[in-house]
Amino acid sequence: AEVAALLARIDATGGPALSTVLHTAGVGQGGTVGETTAAGLAEVCAPKAGGARWLDELTADRGLDDFVLFSSGAAVWGGSDQAGYAAANGYLDGLAAERRAAGRPATTLSWGLWDGGGMGGGSVTTRLTRYGVRAMAPELAVRALGQALDGGEDAVTVADIDWSVFGPTFTLRRPSRLLADLPDAGTRPEPADSGPGTGSGAPDGTGLADRLAGLPHAEQLRRLVEIVCDQAAAVLGHTAGALPKGRPFRHLGFDSVMAVDLRNRITDTTGRRLPATLVFDHPTPAELAEYLHGELGLRAAPADDTRAAPGTDPVLDGLDRLEAALAAVPGGSGARRDVTLRLRNVLSRWLGDTEQPRQDEQEQQTLAGRLDDADAGEVLDFINKELGLS
């Protein structure tokens, strides 16, 4: 009714007939598909899809020169946490295609980030900039609009993209057919010779490897873990040494942009060409250090090697590797309980007591079974007995 009243008012002015419609409405919405409610989707779709629909229907017989719909890059490449907004803009693209198929004019412009406030201001600008979408000067965007209309374009995407950030980030978890043929996007697979010896961060890729060569395996891993943690802390804005070695990166707050940033930093440090999926393929600092150890072509110095550190012992070296592996076991998992029991048994046998471990294991299993079947009163009674309270 409001759009119909607007058109009636235009007709009543007695001026030139309506020739052009520009639909620029929009309501931003945050949230993934799983977080989107019916009410939230309706709210974000009303101005975009609803307004465009009424303008289309009520001007169908007016012989317009131009029918312009302001869409969004979110509908083209997919907007992070913009599920409803991307869908609403996708509707505009479909509506334009339908109009042109029916012989009526229609142009959609899928915009990137405009400078100067509006829907792209504040935190939206910060987030999009991190993903490689740079703010455009409004005068340049308006010029692009004029060029699209003068050229009779159907659908055009206008955005200022930093491909060095956007390409790797957008394709981090899956390849993109949309970007695959864009040379600037930098999404093509890495060359097959990207293994040890093909550096990109250091001139010859040997600096770090040379510094670690000859050290015991455990010391090599320890230093690599320190490097990974220090670089991860820098990405997160923390001080060096503040990150736990065994905690997954995703639990530390890493997103796709941070993962690519960390990859770039470690590439510069190691002088090795590394995949953009580095953080997701090796999800903890300890696991990533193990991977880098192999990429650097390192090996532990033999016990009789003159380069080996004084006092190096293969058994102690093995214990150091075990310690590094234990750091990667997540806290609170069933694996920690099983590993603890095994270590106690190994230590008991080392101390010469071969029977006690089996007895301890049997007692612990029996006790666990009793507690699993016990009710609250029985558990309290057991605790009181153990503490000598009853």
N, C-alpha and C positions, 0 to 999 in steps of 0.2 A: 504494500500500500504506500509506503514512503517513497519508493522508487517511482511508482506510477504518479504520485503527486508531484515529484520533482520534474518529471517529463512534462506533465500538464502545465506546470509553471513556466517551463522553457517555451512551450508552444504559445502560451498566453502573452509572452513579451512582444510578439510580433516582429522579432528580429530574424536573422538568418536561420535557416533550418539547422537542426542539430546534425553535425557532420562527424564528430569524433567522440568516442568514449574512452576514458582512461580509468581503469580500476586499480587503485593503489592501496586498498585497505589491508590491514593485517593485525593480528594479535599473536604475540610470541607465546610459546609454550615450551616448558622444559619437561623432560621425562622420556624414558625408553618405552618401547611397545608394551612391555610388561607392567609399567607403571601408569599407563594411560587408561583413564576411566572413560565411560560413555559420556558423562557430563563434561569432562575436560576436553574430549574430542569435539563435542558439539560446540563448545565455547570457541575453540580455535578455528573450527570450520565455518562458523556462521558468517563472519565478515569476508572470508576468502571465497569459499565455495558458494555459500548462500547469496552473497551480494553479486557475484559474477553471474550466477544463474538467473537472477531477476533482471539484471542489465541485458543479458543475452535474449531472454524471452520478450521483454517489453520493448526492445529496439529492433526486433527481428525484421520488421517491415519498413524501416526508416531509410534504407539505402545509405548506410554510413560509409564514409571514406576509410576510417580506421577504427578498430576496436582493440585497444591495448590492455593487456593484462600484466601486472607486475607480479611475477613469480619469484622464486628464490632458488639459489644454488642448493639449498637443502633438498629440493625435489630432484635435482640432477645427480648429485654425487652422494646424497644421504647425509643428513645432519645428525651429529652425535647428540643424543638426548633431545631430539626434536621430532619425535615420531609423528605426532599429530600435525605439527606445522608442515613437515615434509609432505604428508598425505594431502593436506589442504592445498598446497601449491601444486602438487601433482594433478589435482583435479583441474586447475586452471590450464595446465598444458593439454589435458585431454579435451577440455571444452574448446580451446582454440583449434585443435585439430578437427573437431567435429564441425565447427563453424566453417572452416576453410573447405572441408569436404562438401559442405552444402552450398558453396559458392559465396559465402559471406566473409568479409575481411576479418582477420584476427592475427595478432602478433603477441607472443609471450616473450617477455624478457626476464630471464632468471638471473637475478642480481646476486653479486657477492656482497661484500661489506662496503657500505657508504660511510664516508667520514662526515663528521658534523652532528653526531647525535642520532635521534630517531630510534628505530627498533634495533639498530646496530650499536648503540652506545653502551657505556659502562662495562659490566662483566661480560657481555656478549662480545664486545670488541676484544677484550683480553683473551677470551677463550678462542675465538676464531683466529686471532693473530698467532697464538701458540700452534695452531694447526696449519699455519702457512697461508691464511687468507688475509691479505692486507687491505687496509681501508683505502677506498678510491676517492679522489677529489670529486665533489658533486658536479662541477662544470664538465669534467671529462665524461662522467656517467650520462649526463644530459646530452652531450654531443653524440655518444654512442646510441642513445635512444633515437635521435634524429637520423642517424645513418641507417639504423635498422628499418625505420619507417620509409625513408627515401628509397631504400633498396628492396622494399616489399618483402622483407624477411618474415618467415613463419615463426621460428623459435630460435632465440639467441641467448647464450649465456655470457654475461658481462661480469668479469671478476678480475681482480689483481691477485695473482697466485704466486707465492714463493714455492716453486716446484721442488726445490731442494729439501723443503720441510714437508710440504703437502703430499708429494708423490710417495715417498717411503712410509709416511705415517698412514696414509689412506690404504695402502696395500700391505700393511704389516701382517695382518691375520689371514688375508686371502688375496689372490690376484684380482685385478680389475680390468675387465674388457673395455670399460669406458676410457681408461687412461692408457691402455697397452700400446696404442698407436700414436701417442703424443710424445715426440722426441724429448720435449722439455720436462716431461713428468718424471723421467728417471726411474721407471718401474720395471725395466727389463731385467731378466735374471742376471746374476753375477756370472762372469766368465768361469769356465770349469776349472781353471788353473788357480783358484783362489785358496789353495791349501798353504801349508807351511812354505815359507820362502818367497811368497808373493806379497810384499808389503805395500801399503799405500799411505800409512801415517808417518813412518820414518823413512829416510832416504833409502836404506837398504834393508830395513825391517829386522836388523840384528841387534840393536842396542840393548833392549831388555833381555833378549835371549842370552846375550853375552854376559850380562851382569848376573844372571841366574845360573849359568852353566857351571857345573862343578860342585854346586851346593847339594846337600842331601835332598832327596825327593820331598820330604816333609817341609824343609825350609823353603824350597821352591814354591810349594803350594801355599805356605803361610804368607809369603810375600805377595803372591798373586791374589790371595784373598784380601790382603790389605789394600792392594791397588784397586780391586773391584769395589770394596766397601768405601774407600775414599772417594772414588769417582761417583758412586751412587749417592753418597752423602752430598756431594757438590750439586748433583742434579736436583736433589730434594731440598737443598738450601740448609743442610745440617753441617755441623763441624765434622772434621775427619775423625774416624774411629768411633762414631756414634751408632753405627748400625750393627746388629747382630749377624753373625756369619751364617747361621742356619735358617733365618726367617725368609720366606719367599718374598720376592720383589713386589708381588701384587698385594701382599699384606702391608707393605711399607708405603703403599699409595701410588705405585707406578701406573701410569696410563701409557697409551701408544706413543704420545709425544715424548714422554720421559724415556721410554724404552729406546727410541731412536737416538735421543740425545746421549744416553749412556753408551749405546753402540758406537756412536761417533767418537766419544771421549776415549773409549777403550781401543778403538782403531788407531787413534792418534798415539796412544801410549805404547801399544804393542807393535805397531807397524805392520799389522796383518789386516787384510780385507775380510771383514766379518759380516755375516748376514744381519738384516734388519730385525729378524726374529730372535736374535741372540738371547734376550732376556726371557722370552717365553719358552725357548727350547731348553734353557738351563736356568731354572726358576729361582735358585738361591745363589748367594755369593760363592759358597763352597763348590757347588756344582759348576758354576761358570769358571771358577779358577781351574778346576780339573780339565775343562774343555780347552781353556787357553794354554794349559800346560802341553796338551797334545798339539795345538796349532803352532806353538813356538818350537816344536820339535825337541823339547827338552827330555833329558833322561837324567836320572840320579847318578852322581859320581860313584864308581865302584869303590868298595871298601878299601882296596889296595891302591887306588889311584892317588898319585901324589897331590892332586888338586883337592882331594876330599878334605873336609874339615877335620881337625884333630879329634880323635875319640869317636869318629863315626862308626856305628855298628849297624849291621843290616837288621837286627831284631829291633833295636831302638828306632831305626828308620821306619820299620813296619808299624810300630806303635804310634809314631807320629802320623802316618797315613791313616791309621785307624781313628786317631783323635780328630783329624780333619773330616773323616767320613761321619763320625758321630755328631759333629756340629751341624750336619745337614739334616739330621733326623728331627722332624717337627715335634715340638713339645706337646704333651698330652696325648700322644698317639699310642696305640697298642704296641707298636714296634719298640718304643722305648722300654716298656716293661719286659718284653721278650729279650731285648738286647742286654738289659741289666742282669737278668737271670743267667744268660749265657756267660757274661763277663765274670759274674761271681763264681760260676762253675770252673771257668778257665783259671781264675786266680787261686781257687782252692786246690785244683790239681797241681798248679805251679808250686804251691806251698807244701805239697806232698800229701795232702788229705784227699784221697780218691773216693772214699765212701761217703763222706759227709755231704758233698754236693748233691748226690742222688737222693739222700735222705731229705736235705733241705728242699729240693725241688718237689719231692713227693708231698712233704708237709705243706708247702705253699699251695700246691694244686688242691690238696684236700681242704685246706682252709678256705681257698677261694670258692670251692664248691659249696662248703657249708654256709659261707656268707651270702652267696647268690640265692640260696634257698631259705635264708632266715628272714623272719619278720623283724619289725623295728625293735620289739622288746628283746628278742634274742640277740640282736646286734648290740644293744646297749648293755645287756648282761655280759656279753663277751668282752666288751671294752672295759667294763668295771673289773672283771677278773684279771685282765691283762695289766691293768694299772694298780691292782691290789686294793681296789676300793670295796670289794665284797668277798 
